Amino acid sequence: MKAPDLGIRIGLHEHGKRNSIADLGVRVGHKTLMEGENIRTGVTVLLPPVENPYRERLFSATFIMNGFSKPIGFVQVDELGYIETPIALTNTLSVYTVANAMVKHMIELNPDLRSVSPVVMECNDSYLNDIRAMKVGEEHYFEALKNAKLDFEEGSVGAGTGMSAFEFKGGIGSSSRVVEIGGENYTVASLVLANFGRREDLTTAGVPVGLYLKDYPGRGTSGRGSISIVVATDAPLTARGLKRLAKRAIVGLARTGGYAYHGSGDVVLAFSTAQTVPAGKEPELVSSLPDNALSGLFRATAEATEEAIINALLQAKTVEGNGHVRYALPVGKVLEILGKHGLIEKA
């Protein structure tokens, strides 16, 4: 169950219908690998709502809070201001394999293709996964692609299978918000691959929950980790506006207790579904919201990212692998703590 289902209210804006990045028409597919005692990893693929992302490019931007990370494709996004492929998430040593599979996917769709910039983001799952075994294969990207749908699973699945957050089990989480600007409703959503945080730093709805749970079983790393964040919106924004939006995702990260410690990779990719840039052509007319209308979107981005991280924790299950255990967040205890602070909404 997600935060609202449990009475946990994060932020002021209303949620989208699905309370996930699917509210932007983005389909998400997972391939989970759990083999033997040591393989706990996978791939997650995000498909923007276009027929062919290479032909129907979407305005995009990136923001890097802490660069201890190995994303592929960010250089061209920053230079040209759009994405031209799906977006994939996986473990640190598998980004290259997944990128190669994505290139093959784009070649299949576009017989005349001569160059393409795959977008692949990562976190290091080596606490629970034997990452050196490099078990993610190109076929797993295509399986995740085949599994893509609007009603997707969150938690310990796909790329999130071996991830940790606040020394609990982490993984995939998503949330969305609806914002009214000038009489129009716009949606912004965040999907995270959460793999960061020290136990005592965990904050939920403004409450230092981690301090109450610091002695709960399962501690065992520095808590540095990383997080990859994907933000999507249907608001008409160019790359410049999306860069500003991407920065606000870090506000949501901070509100959960993320401090971008040394060794943490904290990276954001933001894109808009509002308009496309046809391949080989410059857009004749680009509409964009004015800067003074963006404050609501900024807040909504922070709220959606904050809740997406908490949703990843709430939905993850205990996983044992590679000689370690990451316990699921004790949801009942968290609700008890929040209830004592008067922060549980009654149905």
N, C-alpha and C positions, 0 to 999 in steps of 0.2 A: 504493500500500500504506500501511496505517496503522502507527502506532508498534509495536504488539505483533507485527505481521507481520514487522517488521524486527529484532525482538529488543530493542526499546527499551522498558524497563519504567518506567512513571511511576506512582508511588504504591504502596499496599499492597493496596487492595481489588481484588477480581476484577471482570472486565468482564461486562456483560450479553451475551446471545447474539449480537446484531448489533453491539455496541460503538457504539451511536449512540442518538439520541433516539427512534428507531423502537422501541427496547425498551419504551417507554411506549405503544406503539400510535400514535405520532404519525407521520402521513404527511407527506412533504416533496416539494414540486414546484418545478421550476425553469423559467424561461424565460430563455434566454441570447440576448443581442443582440450580434452581431459584424458590423458593416456598414462597408464601405469601410476607410479607414485610421484613423478616429478614433472610431468607436462601439464601446465595450467596456463593456457594462453589462448589467443584467437585473433580474429579480424572483425571489424565493424565497418560497414560501408554506408555512407549517406548519399542518397540520390536526390538532387534538386529537381523541382517539378518542371523539367524540360525534356523533350524527346531525345535530343542529342546535345550534351553539354559542350562539345567542341564546336558545334555550329551555333548554339544559342548560349553565348557566354554571359555570365552574370557578374555584375559589378561586385567587387570584393576588396577587402583590405585585411592586413594583419597587424597585430601588436604583440611585441615581445616584452614581457615584464622582466623575465630572467631567462637568459639564453642558454642555459645548460640543457639543451634539447636538440633534436636532430630532425626537424620537419623537412620534408621535401616539397619543393614548389613555391615556397614563400618569396623567393627572389623575384620571380616573374610576376607574381601577384602584386608585389609592391611597385614594380616598374610599370606595368600596364593597367593595373586596377581591375582585373577580372579573373575569374576562374574558368577553366575550360575542360574540366573533368569532374567526376564524382569526388568525394572526400572520403579518405579511408583512415582508420585508426588501427594501430597494432602495437606490438612491443618494439623496443629500441632496435634490436638486431634484425628485425624483419621488415623495416620500412623499405629496404631496397628490393626485396622479393615482391612485396605488395605493389610497389611503384612499377616494377617491371610487368606485373600482371595487368595493372591498370593501363599501361601503354599498349599492351596487346589488345585489351578491350577496346580502346579508342581506335586502334588500327582496324579492327573488325568493323566498327561502325563507320569508318571514314577511309575508303580505299585510296584517296589521294593524299592522306596525311603524311607529312614529312617531318613534323616537329610538334611536340606536345609537352606540356608541363604538368605531370601528375601531382596531386596534392595528397600527401600522406603525413599524418601526425602520429606521435608515439609517446609512450611512457615505459619505464623500465619495470617489468614484472618479475625480476629475478629472485625476489624473496620467496615466492611461491612456485615459480616456474624455472626449470632448467633452461635458461635463455640461450646458453651456449650450444644447446642441441639444435637450435634453429629449425624447429619443427613446422613453422608456418610455411606452406608452399603456395605457389601461384594458384593452384586449384582451389585453395581455401578462400582467396579473394573472390573467385567466380561463384563459389557456393554461397558466400555472404551476399553477393550481388543478387543471386537467384532468390534468396530468402527475404529480400527487402520488401517492407510493407509499412503501412501507416500505423497500425497497432503493433508496436514492437516491444520486446521485453527490455527491462532495465535491470541493473545490478550486476551480478557476477556472470556476465555473458559476453560472448565475442571478445573484443579487445579488453574488456573489463574482467575477464575470467581470473587473472592472476594479480589484479591490482589491489592496493591497500590505501586506506584513507584514515588519517588520525589513528593509525595503529589498530584500526578495525578493518573489516573487509570493505574494500571500495569497489569502483567499477564505473558503469555507465549510468548516467542520470540525466533527466531532461525536465524542462518546465517552460511555460509560456505566459505572456502577459498581453493584455489588450489596452491600448492607449487611444484616447480621443484627442485629435489634433485638428483644429479648424473645422469641426463638424464631421470629420472622417475618423473611422476606427482603423487603427493599424495594430498589427501583431508583431511582437518580437519574442524570440524563443532562444533558449540555450540548450546545448547538449554537451556534456562533459565526460571526459575520461579521467576520473579522480584517483590519484595515486600519490598523495602528499599528506603532510601534516603530523604534528606531534599530538599525542593524546590530550595533554592538558590545554592545548590551544582550541580544541573544538568548541565552537559557539553555535547555538541553534536559537533562532528567533531572538537574538540578543542576550541569551543566557549562557554563561560559561559552563556548559554541560560537561566538557572534558575534565574540569577540575573535580567534579563529583565522581567521574569515572576513571580517574588516573590510576587507581589500583586494580581495575578490572583486568582479568587475565588476558594475556596475549601480547604484551609489550615486547619489543625486541629489535628496534632499529632507531636510527637517528630521527626518523620522521621527515627527512628532507623531501624525497620523492619528486613528483612532477604533476602537472595537470595540463591537458589539452582541452581547449574550449572552442566550440563552434557556435557562433551566433548567427541567426537568420531573422530577417524581417521582410515584410511586404511593403514597408515604407519606401517611397522613391528616394533613394540615396545614391550618390556617386561614391567612388572610392574614398574621396576626402571625408564625406560624412560617415562612411562605414569605419574608417580609421578611428574617428572620434568615438563611435559606438563601441568598437572593440576595446578601447581603453577602459570603458565603464564596466566591462565584465570583470575586471580586476577589483573593482569596488565590491562586487558580490563575493569574489574569492576572499577578500580581506574580511568581510563580515562573517565568514564561517571560521576564521582563524588561520587563514593562509598568510604566511609572512614572507614567501619567496626566499627561503633560506638558501645559503650557498649549497649548490648541488641540486637545486630544484629547477626544473624547466617549466616556466609558466608562459604559455603561448596561446594566442587567440586568433582565430580566423572568422571574419564576419562577411556575410554576403546578403544581397537583396534580391528577392524574386520579382520585383516590380517591373523590371524591363530587361531586355536582353541586348547584347552587342553582337550582331551577326558576324560570323567569321569573315575576315578579310575586309570588313567595312567599319567605318566609324559611324557612330549613331548620329543621325541627322539632327535630332532634337532630344536633349536629355532633360527630363524634369527632375527636380530635386526639392525636398523640403528646405525652407530657409533655416539658417542656423538658429534663429531665435525661437524656432518651433521644436527644437530637439530635446529640451530638458526632460519632457515626459518619457521619451524613448530612452534617454540615458538612465533614468531611474528604473524603468521597466527592465532594461538589460541587466542592471545590477541585481534586481529582485529575482529575475528568472535564473540568473547564474547562481545566486546564493541558494535558491531552492533546488536547482538541479543537482548541486553537490550534496545537499541533505537527502534528496530523493535517491541518489546513488547509494548512500549509506543505509537508508531505510529499507531498500529492496535487495541489498546484497545478502548472500547466505554464507555461512561459515565454510571456508575452504581450507583443506590441508594439502600441502604439496611441497616438494623439495626439502623435506625435513622440518617444515614450519607449519604453524596454524595461524590463520587469521580468523578471529571470531566475528560473527555478525554483530552489528551494533545492538546492544540490549534495548530494544525499542520500548518495552514496558517500563524500564527504569528511566529512560529519557522522558517518556510521557509523565511519569511521576514527578520528575524534577521540574518540568515545564508547568505542570499543574500547580505545584507549590508556589510558582511565580505568577499564577493567574493567566497563563498564556495558552491554555487549551480551550478551543472553541467548542461549545456543545452543539450537537446536531439539532 
